[in-house]
Amino acid sequence: MSGNSEFDIMPPSKRVVLNTEACGGCLTCELVCSGRHFDGECHKNLSAIRIDADMLDYSFSLSVCRQCKSASCVAACRLGAMKFDENTNARYIDKEKCVNCGLCVKACPFANEKMSPIKRVMFHGKPKVIKCDLCRGYEGGPLCVAICPKAALSVQ
């Protein structure tokens, strides 16, 4: 896209990052994320943040939305359900408009990674698209950052 579309002028957003040296692999971040976004239901498959834990090497990696400046997920959404928050600039899904079609998932350049930062899951028998929204609307910022017992997560 070119010109002065909303897609071209989206403001940059911060994102959740992992200090791999500090992470202990407890996965508390995954549980608190799913609980916040799925009415208290805590399950790693419902989390917008994923930690890949290799316990043989005791190493950890993070999969979370990168909050791309030229967010292809936003451009792919035909219903305007992918938006950016005016306070944090985080890209988020307007649940009132989203029909969970998955076009945003297909458009994400990182969706084919081992752990996709945006995905379509089944929740109580219905499809649901999930991605990190930096805990939009929660005054304290992302819960995963606040709850991490090793302070391994931050917003940068």
N, C-alpha and C positions, 0 to 999 in steps of 0.2 A: 504494500500500500504506500501511496505517497500523497502529498498534499497536506491539508490541515485537518485531517480526520482526528477523532478522539484517540484512535489507535496510535497515531504518530506522536501525539503530544502527551501521552500518559506520563505522569511524574514518576521519578524513580522511587522505589520502595526499599526499605530494609528487609532483611530476612533472617530466619533462625539459622545459626551456625553452630557447629559442634567443635569443641576442643577435644580432639581424639585422645590426647594424653590424660585428660581428666576423667573421661567417661569410664564408668565402671560396668556398663552393660546391664543395669537393673531394669531398664525398659519402663520405668515409671512414667516417663514422658509420653509413651504410646498410650498407656492406660488413661492418664488424665486427659489427653487430647480426645480420645474416643468418648470418654464420659461427658466431656463438655459439649461435644457436638451431636451426641446420640442419646440424649435424655438419660444420662447416667449409666448407660450400657458401656462397660469397659472391655474392649477386645482389640488386640493389635491389628486385626484386619479392618477395623473401622477407624483407625488412626490416620490422620493426615501427615504425621511425622513417623518415620520408621528408622530404627537403628539396626544395622546389620552387625551382628556380633559374631566374630570369629574367636571362639574361646580357646582354640588351639594356639593361636598366636596372640591372644588377648588384645585384639585390635577391633576397632569399631568405625563404622562409616554411617553417614547420615543421608537419608532421602527425605527431602521436604521441598515444597514449591520454592523455586528460585526467584519468584516475583519479578519475572523478566520485564525489562523496560518496553520492549516490543512484544508484548504478550500475545502469542498466536492463539492462545485459548480464548482470549477476549475477542479477537477478530473472528474466530470460527463460530462463536455463539450467534445464531440467527435470531434469538429472542431477546438479546440484550441482557441476559441473566448474569453474564460475567462482567463485573464492574470493578472499580477501584475505590477504596475507602478514602473519603476526603480528609480524615485525620491522620491515618498512617500511610496512605497510598498503597496499601496492600491490595492485591487482586483478590476478589472474593466472589462467591456464588450467591446471587439473590435467590433465595429458596422459594420465594413467591413466584418468580418467573421461570425458574429452571424446570425443565421436563425430564431431566436426567437422560438425555439422548446420547451423550458421550462424544459429541463432536469436539468439545474442548479437549477431551482426553486424546482423541486421534490427532489433534493439532499440536499438542505439546511435543516439542523436540526431544524431551527427556522421558517420554512415556514408555519407550521400549527398553529402558534400563532395567536392571535386575529388580529394583524396587521403584516403581513409578511414583513421582511426586504428585500426580493427579490420577485418580482412578475411579472406576465405576464398580461399586460393590452392591451386594444384595443386603437389604436391611428389612427384616420382617416381610420377606417375600417380594419386596419392591426394589428396583434399581435406584441407586443414590450415587451421585458424583461427589467426591470429597477431595479437597485440597486445603493446604494451610491458608488461613486468612488472618494470621497473627492474632487469633482470638478476638476478632472484631467485636467491638461492643463491651469487651471486658476491660474495666478500668486499669487493672494491674498489668496489662500486656499479656503476652502468651503464657498460658498456664504451664506449658512444658518447661519454660525457662524458670518460672517461679518455683516449681516443685522439684527441680533436679537436685538431688541430695549432694552432688559433687560439683555443682555450679559449672557443669560442662557445656551447657547451652547458653547462648546469648543472642541478642538481636543486634545485627550490624548492617 
